[in-house]
Amino acid sequence: MKISFVQIQNFRKLKNCKINFGDQNTLFVGPNNSGKTSAMEALVKMFNKSGINFNDITVSNHKAINEIGRMIIEKQSNPDEIELKWDHLLPAIDIWIEVLNNEMQYVANLIPNLDWDGGLIGVRLLLQPDKSEKMYSDYIEKYSKARELENKASETGKNIKIWPINFCDYMKSKMNEIFKIKLYILDALKIDNEKDIPQEIDYEMETVFDSLQNIIKVDVIEAQRGFHDPDTNFKEIASRSLSAQLRNYYNNHLDPEKSPTEEDLNILQAMEKAKDAFDENLAEKFKDALDEVENMGYPGINNPKIIIESKIDAMEALKHESAIQYEVPHDNTIKEIYHLPEQYNGLGYQNLISMIFKLITFRDEWIKPSMRNKEDKIEPIHLVLIEEPEAHLHMQVQQVFIKEAYKVLTESEFLKDNTNFTTQLVITTHSSHIVKEIDFCDLRYFKRLPADKEHQIPTTIVIDLSKVFSTNNEEDPENQTRRFASRYLKTTHCDIFFADAIILVEGVAENMLLPHFIHSKYPKLNQMYISILEINGRHSHRLKKLIETIGIDTLIVTDLDTASSEGKHAAVEPKRNENQITTNYSITNWIMHEKQIDFLLDKDNESKVILADNEFNSSIRIAYQIPIEINYNDEKKEALTSTFEDSIIYSNLELFKNIDDKELYLNKISNIIKSATGFEDMHFKIYEEIRKTSFKKAEFALDLIYLIDPEKIVVPNYIDDGLNWLESQLSSKGLLEEGA
C-alpha cells in the first residue's frame, strides 16, 4: 500500500495542484516562493486537523467569501445554498492510495461502493463550516452592531471602521471556532486524469477521521530556522541536541523501571546491587554525623532513626552535559583515547546525527509495539515529511543525509519481511547538493504562474519530472537524450531546478565572464536567480525537453562556428558572400533552422526567439555572433566573428591594443593588433590565433578578469541583445518586481 498522489486545493497559492508521490522519495523543488513549503504545510496542517488560519486560504477566493457574507446579511439565499459554495473556496486535500488485493482489510471503512474491487482509494480532507446556522446568525448580529456603531460615530464627525468589516474580517478572528476539517470518501471512477479537476463530493460519504489515521502515520521534521525565526525559542533549540533526544527516547521507550521486559531483568538486578552497595557506603560515611544528631533528641518526640536510602536513576545519568561524547580522532600508535562533549563537535555533524536519530525514532515508534503509545495495529503507510534539511546541514553532510535518510527509515527486519508496510519520504529543498543525490524521476517541480484573468494572483502548478527523466522504455528514441540530461546535470550542478531563468553558454570563457557582465551592467537581471550552464552547442538541444517541461525562459549564448559549405565543412574565417555555413546544431536544428551565414548575420532579434512547446508562455532565445562595427584608423569597418573570444576583442579593441604585459596570455592579441598592416590582416591573424589548438580559452578569460575591471569591458553586442531580451522577458511576467 502506498500514497499514489495528492491534490491540494485552495491553500495559499496552491489553487489546484496534483502531486504524484514516488515509491520511496519525493523531492519538492522549484524557485523561491513557488509553493514548496506551502505544500508541505498543507499536508501537515490537514493531517493534524489543526493550525489552519485565514491566511492559508487562497487570496483570490477572498472576494467570493465576502460575497457569501453579503448574501447572509441580505438573506438572498438559504443556508443550504450557501453551504455548497464553501467547497470550492476552502483548503482541501485529496489523498489517493494504491491498495493491493491482500490489503483491503485496512481500507474497509473507505470503500466507496460495492463495485470497488481494489486499486485506488480516495479521501478528501476538507475544511468546512461547523454549525453553520449559528455562525451565520452570529455574523449577522456582530456585523449589524458594527455598522450601527459606525453610523453613530459618523454623526459625531468620526470616521472609523469597526470589526467585522466583512466576512473575511470576521473569519480572521473566528477561524478555529467556526470551521473544522472533515473527511469524505471519494470515487476512483470519477477521477479526471486529463484536466485534473477535483471531483464533486457526496456529503453522505462523510467518515470518521480515524479511518485515515489508522492507515497513514505522519512524522515531520520542520525547518530549523534558528534565532531569526520568531516562533523558535531557546527551549526548542536545546531540545534538538542528541543528548536531549536520547533522554527523551530512553524515558519514553527504554526505561526498564517503567514497563520492564524479560530482557530488562539483568539491568534491574545490577541497578539494585549498585543501590545496596551505595546505601551501605553512605551509611558508613554518615554514621558519626547521624549518631550525633540522634543523641541530641532530634528530630521528634519518638526519636525516629534516620536512614539514608539512595535511588539510582538512569535518566539522571543522561542529564549532564557530557552524557554524549565523541571520540577524538587519533593516531593508531597512541594508546590513550580522548573524548569531548557533543557540543565540541562540528555543528553540521551534530545536526546530521541529530536528524538521523530522529528518523530512527520515527521508524521505531511506528513498527515496534513496545514503543507505541497505543495498542492499535501498525499503520500500513509511514509518511515522513522533512522541510528544507539544508537549513541546518552543511553542504557536505547534506549529501550524506539524503543518501542515508530513506535507508535509515526502512532499516528493519520487520519491514523487509512485511512488504505491505510502506515508507514514503517527502522533502522540500533549495539545495542542488541534495537534488543531485536523488533519482531525478523523484523530482516534483513547483512552477510559478503569473496572475491572469482567471487567477488574480500568482498561482502554482506541480510538474512531475519522472516524465522527463524516465528511461524505462528502451524503445523510446528520446531515451539517450533523457539519460544525457540526467548525467550532465549530476556532473555539473542542479540549480536549474531553483532558477528564475537559464543561460546556456558555449564555453569556459563565457561561463567565467557572464556573471561579471550581469552583476555590473544588468542590475535588474542581477536581482534574479539565473542558472548559467556551460554546455557545448552540439549538446545544448538535448536539454530541450527539460527546459520546455518546466517552462523556464532560456537564453542560449552560442558560437556561429563558420565553415566552408563544401567537403567536410572545414572551419573558415567568417566572411560575407562566400557561401559559408554554420555547423552549430543549436542554430541549424533547434532554433533558427538556417545554415547560411549570409542570412544569419542579418536576422532580426524577433526571429531568434521561439515559443517553447508548453502551456506556460515561456520562450527560448538564441544569441550568436553578429557584425561588430569598429573604428579602425578612422575608418568604419565591419568585424565578423565566430567565437566569444574574438567578439570580446573587437568590442574592446582599444583595451586589448594597450595591453603591455609580457607575462599575460592577452599580450599575444595585443601584439597582433599593434603589428597588423591593415584591418584585413588583423582580422585574419586574430581568427588564426583563436582557432589554434594551443589557444587557451580559460587563460584568456582569467587574464581579462585579472587585468581589466569588468565594468570597463564592453559586452559583445549579441550577448547584450540576449541579456536585454531576458530582462524584458522576466519583467513582463512580473518576476523582477516580485523578486525571487
N, C-alpha and C positions, 0 to 999 in steps of 0.2 A: 504494500500500500504506500502511496506517495501523493504529495500535492502536485497536480499537473499544472495548474495555473491559477492565478488570482486576478480579479478585475476590480480595480479601485475606482470609485465614483465620488465626485463632489467633495474631494478632500484637497483643500488648498488649490494648487494649480493642476492637480490630477483630476481633471473633469471626467475623463473616462479612459483609463489605462489598463490594458491587459498585459500581464507579466507572466511569461512561461517560466516555470521552475525547472532547473536542472536536476538530474537524478541525485547528484551529490552536492555540488557547489553551484551557487547562483551569485554573480557579481554585478552590482548596480554601478554603472559608470556613466559619465557624461559631464558636460561643463558645469561650472558653478551655477547655483540657482536653477538647476534643471529639474529638481524634484526628487532626487535620490533619497535624501533624508526624510522628505515628506512621505514617501512610500514606506520607509521603514517605520516611521512614527504612526502611520495609519494602521499598519499591521499590529504594532504593539498596543496602541490605544483600543482598537476594536476587539482584539483578543482579550484584553484585560477588562473590557467593559467600563473603562474609566479614563478620565483625562481629556475627553473631547471638549473643546471650548469653542466659542463662537467664531474665533478667527481661523479655525480649521475648516470652516465651510467655504467653498469656492466663492471668491469675491463677486464674480459675475452673477451669482444666484441671489445676492442681497436685494436687488431690485424686485425680483419675484416674491421674495419673502415679505418685503414691505407691502407689496400688492395684496398678499394674503391678509396682512394686518388691516389694510384699508377695507377689505371685504368684510372682515369681522366687525369692524366698527360700524360700517354702513349696513351690516346684516344682509348683504346681497346674495349670499349663498348659505346653505345649511352646513353644519359641521361635517357631515358625511362627504359632501362635495369638496370641501376644503381639505379634508384628510387625504384625499387622493393626490393632491398637488404636492404634498410634502415629499413623497417618494423620489421625485426627480430633483430635489433640491438639497437633501441632507446626505452626509457621508454614508457610504456603504461599501462593503467588500464582498464580492462573490468568491467563494473558495471551492475549487473543483478538485476532487480527489479520485485518483485511479484505484479501483478496487478489484482485486482478483476474486475468482470464484470461491476460493477457500478462505476468504476474509470477510464474507458477508455478515458474520456474527457481530462484527464491530460496528456495522452501519445499519443495524436493524431498525433503529429509530429514525433513520434519514432516507429510507427507500421511498421514492416519490409515488409509486403506484405498483400494482400487482404485475404489470408488464415488464418491470425492470428486472434484468437478468445478469447484472454485472456491468462493469465498465466505469463510467464516470458518475460520481455522486456530487451534487452541488448544494451549497447552502449560502444564504445571504445574511451577513451581519448588517443590520440597518438601524440607523439612528432614527427614532420616531417620537412624536409627542406622546407623553404619558398623561392620562386623564385629561383629554383634550378639552372637554366642555368646561372643566374647572379652570384650565389655562385661559381659554377664550374669555370667560366671564371675568377672570382676574385682570386680564389685559384691558377689557372694556372699562372696568372700574378705574384702573390706575390711569389709563390714557385720558378718560373723561375728566378726572380730577386735575390732571396736569394741565389740560387745556383751559379748564375753568380758572386755575390759579394764574396762568399766563394772561388771560383776559383781564383779570382783576389788576394784575401788575401793570398792564398796558394803560389802564385807566389812570394810573398814577404817574404815567410817563416812564415806567421802567420796562425795558425790552429784554426779557430773559427767556431762556429755554429750560423747561423742567422735564425730567425723566418721567415716563418714556416718550421720546420724540416720535418714534415709530416702532414697528415690531422688532426690527433688528436691535434697536436700543434696548428694548425690553428683554430680548433673548440674551444679551451680553451679561445681564445680571442674574438671569433665571435659568441659565442653560442646564445646570446639573439638577435643578429641581423639576423641570418640566419635560425633559427628554431622557430617554433611555434606549439602550441597544437591544434589539430583539433579533431572534434567529428564525429564518424561514427556509423551508426545503425548496430547492429548485428542480427543474426537469431537464435532464440532459438532451432530450429530443428537441427542446426549444432553443438550443444554442445556435447563435448566428455566427458562423465561422468566417463569413465574408465581410460583414460590416462591424462585427464585434459589438453589436448593440445589446445591452443588458436586457434580459427578458423581464416581462411584467410578472410580478409575484402574485401568488394566490394567497390571500390573507388567511384562508382556512388552513394553510400549511405551516403555521407557526409551530415551533417546537421548543423544548427547553434547551437552555444554553449548555447544560451538561452533556448533551448529545455530541457537541463538538469538542468540548474539553476532554471527554473520555477517549477521543481519537487522536488529538494533537496536543503534545506537551510543548510549550513555548518557553525558551530561555533567551535572555537578552544580555548582551554586553554593550552598554551605551558608550558613546564617545567620551573620553575623559578630557574635558577641555581645560581643566586646571583652574588657576586662580582668577582668570578673567571672566569665567562663567559665573553669573550671579546666583545660579542655582547650586553651585558647588560650595560645600562648607568643609572646614578643616577635619571634621569627624569623618566625612565621606572619603577624603583623601587618605587619611590614616588607615581606613578600613581596606584600602587597596593593597597594602603590603602583604607579602606572602605569610608573614607571621600571623597577621590578623585572620587571613583566610584559613590557615591551618588550625588556629584555635577554634574558629567557628565550625570547621569541618569535624574536628575532634569532639567538640562539645555537643554537636547535633547528631553525629553518626557513630562515633567510635568509643565514646566514654564507657568503659566496662562497668562502671558503678551504676549507670542509669538503666541499661537493659542488657545485662550480661548474657553471653552465649557460652557454650562449652569451651570455645577457643579462648575465652577470657579468664578461665579458672586459674591458669598458671600465673597470669599477671596479678590477679586479685590476691592470690596466696602470697606472692612476692611483696606486694604492697603491704599486706597485713604483717608479714615478718619484719619489714623495714619499719613499720609503725611501732611494733612492740619493742624493737631494739632501740629506736629513738626515744620512746617513752621511758625505758629503763635508764638510758643515759641521762635524760633530763631530770629524772627523779634523783639520781645520784648527784648531779651538779647542783641542784637547788635544795638539797636536803638540809644543810645547815641554815640557810636563809628561812626556809619554811618552818623549821623547828622553832626558830627564834620568834617568828610571828605567832605560832600556836601557843608558845609559852606565855605570851602577853595576853592571852584570853580573847584574842580576836580570831574570827570575825563575828561571833554571835554568842547568844546565851548558852546554846548547846555545844559550842566549840566544835563545829564540823571540821573534819580533816580535809586539808587542801590537797588535791591531786592534779597533776599536770598530765593532760592527755592530748597528744598531737593528732592532726589529721593530715594525711598525705594526699594531696590533690594534684593530679597530673596537669590539670588546666593551669594551676599556678606556675608549674614548671615551664609552661609555654609563654608566660606573660612578660618575661623580662626581655630587654632589647637584644640580647644575644642568643635568644632561643633558636633562631635560624641563622646559620653561619655558612660562609663559603670558604672552601679550601683555597688557599693562595697557591697559584702555580709555582712549582719549584723544580730545581734540578734533581734528576733521579738519583744522583750520587749523595744528596743530602738526606739524612735520616729524619731530621726534625720536620714536622708538618705544621704549618701555621694556618690559623683561621681568623676571619674577620666577620663582624656582624653584617647582616644583609644590606644595611644602608650604606655600607662602604663599597658595595659592588656598583657597577655602572647602572645608571637609571634605565637605559634601554633594556638591559638584560634583566633587571628587576621586574620591569613591566612585562617582558616576554614570559618569564617564569610565572608571574602572577596570572597572566591571561591563560596560559596553558593549564595552570592548576584550576582555574575557573571552569575550563572546558571539561576537565576530569571530573569536577564536582557535578556539573550538569549531567554528564553521562551516568555517573554512579547513582545520583538521585533519581534518575529515570528508570534504570533497569535493576537496581538492587533493592529487593523488598525490605531489607533491614534499614535502608536509608530513606525510604519513602515516608512521607507524613500521613499517608492514607493507605487503607487496605485494598483499594480498588485494583483492578487489573492494570497491567502496564499499557500505556497508550501505544498504538502501533506506529505513530509518527512522532519523531522528535525534531522540532523546528528550532534551530538556533540562529538568532539574529545578532550580527555584530556590526556596529556603526563605526566607520572610519577607524580601523585599528591603527592606522598610521599616526593618529593624533597622539599616541603615546609610545610608539615604537620607532627606533632609529631605522635608517634606510636598510642596513644590513639585516637587522632582525625582522624587518617586515617580510622579507623573502623567506626567512626561516619559519616564521609564524604561519604564513599562508600555505606552505608546503606540509606543515605538520598538523594544522588545525583539524581537518576532517579525519585524518588518521587517528588522532587522539580521541575524537568523539566516537569512533567506532572500534577502538581497540578493546575488544571484549569477546571472550569465547561464546558468551550467550548470544551476541549479535551475529557472530559467524555461523552459529548453529541454527539460529531462528531468522531466516532471511525475510520473513514477513514484517519484521520490525525495521523501520527505515529512519535514517538520519538525513536531514536536509539542512545545509548551511547556507545562509544568505548574508552577504557582506556588502556594505556600501563603501566606496573608496574614491579617493582622488589620487591615489598613488600608482604611478606607472610601474613601480618596482613590484607591487602586488599583482598587477594585471599580467605582467609578463610570466609569472609563475603559474597562471591558470590557463586551462584549455579555453581558447577564445570562443568556443561554442557555448561556454557558460556565461558569456557577457550579455548583459541587457543594457542597451544604450538608451539613456534618457535624453530625448530630443526636445529642445525648447522650440515652441511655435509662437510667433508674434501674435499680437492681438489682431482680430479681424472682425468682420461684420457679425459672424456667428458667436464669437467669444470676445467680449470687450477687453479682456485682459490676456496676457501671455499664458499659454497652457503647455502641457507636456504630453507627448506620446512615448511609448516604450518600444524599442526595436529589438527584436530577437536576432542576435548576431550569429546564432547557430546556422542560419540560412546562408550566411556569407562564408563561414569558415568550415562548414561540414564537408568532409571528403569521403563519406561512406560509400557513395555511389561511384565506383571506379569507371563506369561508362560515361560519366558526366565529363564533357570536354573541358569544362571550367575547373576541373579538379586540380590541375597543375597550377593554375593561376591562384586558386584558393590556398594551396599549400605554400606557394611563394609568398603571398601576403602575410600569412601567419609566421613563416620562418623569418621573413625580413623584419617585421615589427619586433619580434622577440630578440633579434640580434642588434637592433638599434635602440629605440625607446618607444614606449607605448602611450605617450602623452597625446597622441592623435585623438584618443577617446575622451579627452577633457578639454580639447581646444575649441576656440570660437571660430577659427579658420585654419586652413592648412596651406603651407607654401612648399611645393616640391622643387628642389634645386638640383642642378646638374652635377655639381662637384664640390670639392672641399673648399675652394676659394669663396664661392657663393655662400656656403654654409657658415664660414667664418665672418664674412663682411656684412651679410644681410641684417643680422641683429643690430649691428652698429648703425646701419642706414636707418632702420626703423626707429631706433632709440633717439637718434639725433635729428631726424628730418621729418618724421611722421608721428607727431605726438599723440594724435587720436588713435592711430593704429597701435601705438606703444601701450595704450591702456588695456588692450585686449590680450588674451592668451592665444598667441599664434604658434602653432607647431610647425617647425621647419624640418623637413625630412630630406636628407641627401640621397638621391636615387638617380641612376643613370637614365637618360632619355629612352633607352631601349627597353627599360623595365617599368617606367612610371605608370604606363597604362594598365599594368597588372593590378594596380590599386583602385582601378575604376569602379569595380563592383562595390568595394567597401565605401569609397567616397560617396557614391550615389545612394547607397543604402542608408548611411547615417545622415545624409542630406546636409553636408557641410561645405560651405563655399571654399573653393580651392583655386590657388594661383600656381601655375606651372612655369617656373623660370628655367628655360632650357636653351640649348645652343642650336644655331642654324645649321651647322655641320655641312658646309658647301662641298659639293663633289661634282666630278665630271659625269655627264649623262651617258657616257659611253663606257664600254668594257666593264670593269669591276668597280666602277664608281669611285675612283681614287679621289682623295681629298685634294681640293684646289683652292687657290687664293680667290676669295669672293669678288666677282665682277659682274656687271650688268651685260646683257646681250651676248652671253657666252653659252647659252642653253644649259646653264648649270642647274643642279637639283639639290635638294636636301635629303640626307639619309636618316634624319631624326624621325623615329617611329611615332612619337607623340604628335608631331606636326602632320605627318603624312597619313596616319591611320586612325588617330584618335580625334583630334580637334579640327584641323584645317582641311584635311583630305586633299592636299595640294602638294606637289613636289617642286614645281618650277620656281626657282629663286626669283626670277623677274616679277612674277606675280606676288610672291610672298613679301617682297620688300615694300610693296606699295599697298598692302592690305590695310584697311582702316581698323580702328580699335574694336568696333562693334562686331566685326567678322571673326575676331579672336575669342569670342565668348560663346559658349554653348550652354543651354539649359540642361541640367542633369536630368536623367531619366528617373524622376521620383515626384512625389506629391508635395515637396517642401519648398519649391521655388528656389532651390539652390543652384548655383552656377559654377562653371569651371572656365577659367580663362588661361590662355597660353601667352607667354611673353618670350619672344625670341628676338635676336639682334635685328635692328633696323638701321638705316643710314644715319650717320652722325655728321652733322655739318661742322667743320672746323675752319679756323683761320690759320692758314699756313703761308708764312711770309707775305702777309697782307692780301692773300687770295683765298676766296671761299672754295673749299674742297669738300667732296663727299667721301667720307671714310666708310667702307663696307667691312663689317666684322662678322665673325662666325663663332666667337667664344666670349665668355665673360671677361677674360683677361685683356684681350685687345680692345674690348668695349671700354673697360676702365681706363686703359692707356689713352685712347682718343678722346674720352670725355674729360681727361685731366692732363692734357698734353704738356702744358707748361710746368705742372708739378713734376712730371717724370723727367722733363728736359733738364730741370735744375737739380736733380739728384746728383750728389758728388760724394759718394762713399764707396770706396772700392771693396769694402767687406760685405756690402749688401748685394743680394742677388739682383735687385732692381737696377743696379748700376749698368748691367748689360743693356737694358732697354734704353736707359739714358744715353749711352754711347751710340746706339743705333740712331736715335733721334738727332743727336748732335752731328754725326758724321754723314748723314744721308745727303746725297747730291740733289735730291728733289723729292716731291711728295710720293711719286710712284715708287721710287727707290726705297723710301722709308716704309711705305705701305707693304711692299713685298718682304722686306727684311724683318719687319715686326711679325708678319704672318709666318715666315720661315722659323723665327726664333721660338714662337709659341707652339708651332707644330712639331718641334724636335722632341724626340722621345726622352731627351735629357732635361726637358723643361720641367721645373719643379713648381707645380701649382700651389702647394701648401706653403712653400717658402716664399713665393710671390706674395701671397696674402699676408703672411706673418711680417714680412718686411714693410708692407703698407701700414699694418696696424702699429708697428714699432716706430716708423718714421713719420707718419702723417696723422694728424688729428682727424678722425673720421668725419667730423663736422665740416672739414675743408674739402673732403672728397666729393666731387660731383657724381651723383648717381647716374649710371648709364640710362639713356632715355627709355629704352624698352622696359627696364626694371621700374623706373619712375612711373611709367604709364600703368604698369601692372599693380604697383602698390597703391596708386591713387584709385584705381578701379576697386581694389579690395576694401579700401577705406570707405569708399562710396557705397559699396555693396552692404557692408555691415551697418553703416549709418541708416540706410534705407529700411533696415529691419529693426531699428531702434536699439541695437546692441551697444553702440558706442555711448548713447545717452544713459542706457540702463546700467552699463558696466558689467564686469564679469560676475 
